[in-house]
Amino acid sequence: LTLQADFCCCCSSIGVPRCGASLHELNKALKIQLKANANCVWQIQKNVNQTIRLIFSHFKFAPSSSCETESIKVYDGPSTNSPLLGQICNDTDAVPVLQSSSDSLTFHITTNSMAFTRNFFVFYYFFSPEKKIENCGGQLTGPNGTLTSPNYPERYPEFTYCVWHIQTAKNSKINLQFQDFFLELDPNCQFDFTAVYDGLTTNTGLIGKVCGVAQPTFESSSNVMTVVLSTDYANSYRGFSAQYTSTPLLAPVEPNTLLTCSSDSMRIVLSKSYLNSLGYNETHLRLNDPSCSPDVTDSVIFSFPLTSCGTTKKDEGHSITYTNIISLSATGNIITRQKSIQIIAKCKMENNSTLEVIYITKNNIIQNTTAVGKYSVSMSFYDSDTFSKPVSESPYYVDLNQTLFAQVSLHSTDANLLVFVDTCIASPQPDFGSPTYDLIRSGCSKDDTVVTYPPLEHYGRFKFNAFKFLQSSPSVYLQCDILICDSKTPNSRCTEGCISRQKRAISAYTWKTNTIVGPIRLKRDLRSADHSDHRNTVQTNTLMHSLLVIKAVHAESDYVFRKSYERKDFRFSNVTVFDEAYKTTRAHFPKPQTT
């Protein structure tokens, strides 16, 4: 078979490799082979008003390669200038699944100079996030429980991506056993697979990936586990039925540490007994800035603002990470028999939560633990455009067409953050059913009375004139999307202002969150309420009962995508760089081996 032009890969006249493609199909699978010094870019784009799920179900880099010299970088947009979604390299301990925020996505593969054939199996598909599959993922709690694939024991659907989060009591571990398991068989589990992770997310360490016919068993190291089911568009079987149980841990898991993060500060708690077991005490501890000392009670506690004590900040596209290191300094000037230890604490501000990671190195051995928190954000109405005096009374009674001033405030000690009001819609229904009315969309004013103010440090501000819905509920609810960006990032979404839909996913932002303020009502309703003893009903010409909701929009940090595909006859395209380029086809039944 001849190779499609989109996948033509060859060498130029001077021997420089050329590869990559512009992909416009609704779904496609690629088998990619690359040799040394490759620099290849694949762009996926189709104007279908859907998002893209991209899955790297198998990857093999050159042995001993590092992320700096050999990697796959995935960008949330039509070029490598778009925000970075994630990076995959030799030490990636997961089955990477990434999801775009719009209808375009780009991935870039580079290899080093080592003579070695790299192999990658990649497939993608467009899907609508609002379309849900029944019995596909969810939260499982309690000491034991069961989970089954969608439609079990019938065939599972195509383009399925399900994530189950299992959490049991503290100081326990989870045993997951599959009584029945039948997924498409492949030596590398490239097509349909189940992956099990040792933690709350898909980036907490892969326990195992399995497909075919089996009865696998998995065990976690703590009280949390994540299970993923991913399927493509062909050869569907009955899936799986599994049950989990929990058992107490025999002893506390070392190290006995606790990390909590807020938008203001980082707090690290260390057990004295743990330090003593290593031959240290609180006098041996120091942060990046040695002048920051701990409070010592029954525990050793470091508590400090995110921007102090030598804390470093790294902007990673859709997240910001604050890192500090506690070093345990050995006594003596020449030799030591004590273990070399560093406690590395990270607060990662990502999507609608703060992912807290603390891990300890002991002579190159790393142990880690995670927790969850949130940015602190609030919203208030103000009585003027000076935004100096917030409105404290509730309900907030106003006149029709009165100018209302709203401010979103981020409570953080990091001065290099910006707040941006991206979208606000109004509805007479709290579930935002029909009808709805746009006030702000993608930073653009959609109502003639709306005025948005330029981003000012930790404040996002706008004003609009009070209105009411005709022939509808007297209440008005307002739902807003708020973005938080690093002010030092050039051309971030927070500084772009109004943009068109086509450009919406290109610029970087860090976080989205939600908050509530309200209600607002007409002053005439207040007068009506004063005379309610003389009426059977209260006049309902209410202006607004407004709950300003800044809606959380998540992507699993941990590299997670959703999917929805169109069935195709061709299973994958085979791409070889520096060798003869070719493509094979595979019918739905059976699946021959590819070369």
N, C-alpha and C positions, 0 to 999 in steps of 0.2 A: 504494500500500500504506500502511496505517496504521502509525504508529510504536509500538513496544512501550512500555508505561507506564514501564518502567525507564529509558527514554531520553528522557522528556519534558523538554524544555528550553524555557523561555519567559521573559517579563519579568513582574515583579510589577507591581502597580498603580502603584508609584512609579518604575518603570523600572529596577529593580535586576536584573541578570541572575541567573538560576538555572540550574544545570546539574549534571551528574554523575549517578551511578546506583549502585545496589546490584546487583551481578552475581552470579548463582548458577549459570550454565551451566558445563559442564565445559570448554568452549572457546568463544571468541567473538572476532570481529574488529570493530573500531570505526573508522569514518572520522569524525573530529571536526573541526569548524570553529568557531573562536572569534574574537570581535572584541575590542574594547578593554575593559579593566577586568573581565575574567572572573576568577572565583574558583571553581573547580570541583573536586569530589572524587568519584572513582570508587572504590568498595570492592568487592573480589572475595573471595568467601568461600563455601565449600561443605564440608560435613563428610564428606570422602572419604579422610582420612588420606593425602593426597598433597601435593606441593609445586606451586608455580605458576611457570611461565616466562612472562615479560612482555616483548614485543619492540616497540620503537618503530622500525619499519622506514622510516618517513618522517616528518620533522617540519620545519616551516617557521615560525619565529618572526618577529616584526616586525623589519625591518632595524635594525641598530645597537643592538638591545636588549641589556641586560646580564643576567647571572645573578641580580643582586639585584632587578631589576624584572620579569623575565619568565622563567619556568622551569617544568619538570615535576619534582616531587619524589616519589620512590617510597619507601614505608615498608613494613617487614617485619612486617606485622600488620594488624589490622582497623581501624586509625584512624591519623590523623596524629600521634598520640602514641606510635606504635610506633617502633622504631629506624629511622633513615634508611638506606636501601639505596643510594641514589644520586640525583644531580641531573642533569638534562638541560637545556641552554640553548643559546643561539645559537652559542656557540663550542665545543660538543661535537663532537669530531673522531672519531666512531665511530658504529656502528649499535648503540644501547644495547640490551642483553639482560640482564635482571635476574631473579633467582631467589629465591623466598621460602624460608624455613626451615620453614614449616608450610602449612596450608591456607587462609591468608588473606593479603591483600596490598592496599595502598591506594596510589593515585597522585593527586596534587594538581597542577592546572595553574592558574597565574596569569598574567595578561597586563597590560601597562601601558596607558597612555591613548592610545597612537598609533592612529589610524584605519587599520586594516589587518586583513585576513582571514587568520588563522593556520590552518594545515592540519596535521593529525596523522593518521597511520595506525598503529593499535595493535592487536595481537592477543595473546591469552593462551591458555594451556591448562594443565590439571592433568596431572601425570605422576609416575611412581614412579622416583626416581633409581637404584634398584638394577637396573632393567631396562635392559640395554645393547643397542645396535644394532651388529651386526658391521661391521667396517671403517669405523667412525665415529670419526675423529680419532686422535690419538696423537702420539708424539715421533719426529721424523725427524732423523737425524744423518748425518754423512758428507758428502763433497764433492758428491754428486748423489743423486737418488732420484726416485721416482714416488709419486703419490697419486691415488686414484679415489674417487668418491662411492659410498656404500653401494649394492650390487646392480648397479653398472655392468657392462655396458651396459643392463641392465634398468632399469625405472622405480625411482627412489629412493623410500624410504618416506615416508609423511606424518609430520608432527610430528618432523622430524629436526633435531637440532642437534649438529653435529660441529665440533671444534676441532683443527687440526693445528699443532704447534709445530715449526718447522724451525730447526735450528742447525748451522752449518758451522764451519770452522776460524776462529780469530781473524784479524783483518785481512783478511777477505774479505767479499764481498757476494753476495747470492742473486738469481738470475734465475729467475722462475717463469713457465712457458709452458703454457697449456692447449691441447693438441692437439685435443680434442673438448670442446664445452661446449654443453649444451642444458638450460636451466632455463626455467621459466615466464616469458613475456615481459610486462613492464609498464614504462611510461615511468619510473617512480620505483623499480622493483624492490621493490615493497611486499610481495609474496607469498612468492616463493622467491628467494633471492639468495646469492651468494658474496661475502664481504668479506675483504680482504687488509690486514694491518696491518704497520707497519714496526717490529717489535720483538717482545719475548717475550710480550706480553699484548695484549688487545683495547683497551687504553687508551694505546697507545704511538704513535698516529698512524695514521689511515686512509689507505692508499695508494689504494684504490678499491673500489667496490661494483659488481657486474655481474650481469646476468641475461639471459634470452633465448638467442639463438643467436650465438655469437661464438668467437673464438680470442684471448682477451686475454693480455697479457704484463705482468708486474709485476717491479719491481726494488727491492730493499731498499737502505738506506744502510749497513747493517752485516751481521754474520753471523747475524742472527736475523730470523725472519719468522713471522707467525701467519696461518693461513687458516681461515675460518669458512664452514660451509654451514648455512643455515637454510631449512626448508621448512614450509609450512602443510598444510592438509588436502585440497587439491584440485589437479587439473591437474599430475600428476606426469609427468616425462619421464626421459630416460636419465642426466641428470647430467653428470659431467665426468671426463676423464682428463687428468692434468697431470704434468709432470716439472720438476724444479728442478736447476739447476747452480750452481756457485759459482766466482767469479773473484777473484784477489787484488786488494786495494785498492792503488792506485798509490802512495799516501802515507798515513802515519798520519792518522787522523781527529782534527782538533783539536776541542776542547781536550784536551791530554794530561793528563787528571786521573783520579783514582781515589778512589772513596768506598766505605768499608766500614762497616757498622753491626753492633753487637751489642746485647744487652740492657743493657750497661753504658755503651757509649761510641760516639762517632763519630770516624772517622779519614779525613782528606782529604789526599791527596797531589797536589801540583802540580809540573809539570815546570818547571825553571828556564829551559830553552830557550823554552818557551811564554810564560812571563812576559816574557822578554827580547824576544821578537818583538812584544810589545805595548808595549814601552817601559817596563816595570816590572821591579822586583826584589823580593826578600823584605821589604825595609824598607818597602815601600808597602802591605803587606797588613795588614788588621785584621778581626777577627770582630765580632759584635755587641757583645761586651765587649772593648774595646781592650787590656785588661790581659792577655788570653790571647795569647801569642806562639807562633810556630811553631818547630819544630826544623828546622835547616837542615843538610842533608848534600848528597848529589847531587841531592836533591829538597827541596821545601819541604813539611813535614808538620805539619798541625794534628791533634792527638789530644786529646780532652777528654771528660769524662763528659757524658751526655745532659742532665743537669740543670744544667750550668754554662755559663760563657762566653756568657751571653745567649741560650742556646737556648730557643726557644718551643715549647710543646706545644699541640696541638689535638686534641680528642676528636671524631672523625667517626663516631660510632655504633659500627660494627664494626671500627674501626681507630683508632690513635693516631699522629699525625705529629709528629716532632721536627724543627725547622727552625733553621738558622743561616745567616748570610750573611757571606761574605768580601768586603769592599770593597777595591778597589784605588784608593788615594787619589793623585790627581795632585799633583805638586810645584808650587810657585808659589802666589801669593796672589790673582791677578787673572784671568789667562787660562791656558788649557792647550790643547795640540794633541794630547794623548793621548786614546785611546779611553776612554769611560766604561764600566766593567766591574763587575759584581757576580757573584760565584759563590755560587749558592743551593744549599745542600745539605739534602736531606730524607731522614730515616729513617722509613719508614712501616711500623709494626707491624700486619700484617694477616693474619688466618687462620693458616695453618701456615708462614708465611714472613715475612721482613722485606724489604720492597721498598725499595731504596735508590735515590734519585733525586738526581742532581746536575745542575744546569744553569747556564749562564753567560749573562748578558745583556751584549750589546755594542751600546750605542746602540739599545735596543729589539729586538735580535736575540737569540733564545734558542736555545742548543744544549743537548742533554741526553744523558745516558747512564744505564743502570740496572744493578743487581746484585741478588743474592739472598742472604739470611742467615736466621738464626733466633734466637728467644729462647733463652736458656740456662736449662733447667729440669732438675731432678733429683729423684729420689724415694729415700727411705731408710726402713728400719725403725728404731725406737728401743726402748730397753729399758724405758721408763716413760712416763707421761703428762706428765713434765716436758720431754720432747723435748730433753734436753741431751746424751745420749750415743747416737750412732747405732750400730746393729749392724754390725760390720765383718766378722764371719766369714761365709763362704759355703761350703756351704749353711747356712741358718739353721734349726737344729733346734729344734723346739718340742713342747710337749705338746698333746694333744687338748683342746680347749676353752680353751687358753691365750689370754689377751688379747694381741693384736698391735697395735702402734702404728705408724701410717704417716704420713709427712710429705712433702708436695711442696714444693720450694723453688724460687723464682724468683730467679735471680742477676741483679739489675739495680740500678743506682744511682738509679733513679727511685723515690722513697719513696711516691709516690702511686699505686701499683698494688696490687690485691688478687688473691689466688689463691683459687679456689672449686672444690671437688670436686663436679661435677654428677652424674655417673653412674659406677657401677662394676658390672660383671657378672663372674661366675666361670664357668669351664668346665673340664672335664677335657681339652679339646682345645686346642692352641695356635691353631687357626684359628677357635676359638669356635663350632664346630658344636654340634649338640644333644648332651647337654642343656646348658642354661645356667641360672644362678641369680643373681638380682638381689640385690646388697648395698645399692646406692644407686641411685635413679632420680629424675632431675630434682631433686636435692637432698634427696629424701625417703629415709629409712632404710627398706629393705624387709626387713631381717633384724633380729630382735629384739635381737641383740647389738651392732649397729652404733651407734656414737655419732659424730656429726660435730661438730667444734669450730667456733666462729664464725671467720670469716676474720680472719687476723692478718697484716696487711701482706703480706709476700712468701711466706707459708706457708699451705698448705691441709692440714688435719689430720683424721684420723679413726681410730677403733679398731674392732676386731671380734674375735670369738672364733674360734680356728682350728677348722676342720671338714674333713671329707673327703666325697667323692662315693661313694655306694653302688654296688657292682657296676659299677665303671667304672675308668678309668685311675687310678693312684695319684697322678698329678700334678694340680695345680689351677692354672689361670692366671687372672689378674685383669686386666681391661681397663677403664680409667677415662677418662672425658671430663673435662678440666680447663678451666675458663674463667679468663681474666685480664681484669680490669676496671680502669677508672680510678676511684680512690676518691673523686674529686671529682665524679663523675657521680651525680646524685641518682637513687635507686631503680634502681641497676644490678642486673644479674642476680646479682652476687656478694653482694649484701646482702639479697636476697629470701628466701634459704633454700629450703625445700620449696615447690614450686608444682605445680599440676595440669598435665596435658598441654595443656589448652586455652590456658593462659597462657604456655606455654613459650617462644614466639617473640617475646613482646611486649617484654621488658626488654633493655637494652643490655648487651652484653659486647664485649670487644675482640679476644680471641684464643683459639684452641684449639691444644693441642700434645700431644706424646707423649713418654714416657720409660719405662724398664724397670728393675725391681728384682726380686731373687729369686736362687735358689729357696728355698722353705721346705719342710722335711720333718719327719716325726715323729721324736722322739728314739728311739723303738723301732726305727726304721730304722737309726739310727746304731749301736745295739747289735747289730742283725742284721748290719750290715756288718762289725763287728769279728769275727764268727764265720763270715764268708763262705767261709773256706778249708775249712770242714767241711761245706758245703752245696753242692748243685748249683744251687740257685736262691736268690735273696734274697727274704725275705718282703716283700710289696708292699703293706702297709697304710700307704702313705704319706699323710701329712696333706695337704700342699700343695706343689706345685712351682709357685710363683706368680710370674708375670711381670706386674707392674703396668704396663699399657700405657695411656698417656693418649692417646687416639685423635685424630688430626688430622681435622678436618671442614672442607674448603675451599669457598669461593666465589670465582671468577676476578675480582681487583680491577680489577678492570678491567671490571665490569658484565656477568657472564655467567650465563645461565639454561639449564636443560634442559627438554624438553617431551614430552608424550604426550597426545593429544587424541582426541576422538570425532568422526567425520566428521559434518558438518552440511550441510543444504541452503542455509542462509543464510551468505554469505561475510562480510559485514560489516554493521554498523548505521551509518547515516549520521546524525550529530548536528550540528546547526547552532544556534548561540546568537545571538540577536538577529534571526535570520531564521526562515523557516518550517522547522519540524522535520520531517525525513522519514527514511525508511529505504528502501534499495533491496535487492533480492535478486539473487543471481548463481548460476546453475546451474554445475555443474562444467565443462561444455563447452557452448557457448563462454563467454568472459568478456566481456560488453559493457562499454563505458566507463561510468563512474559520473559523476554530476553532483552 
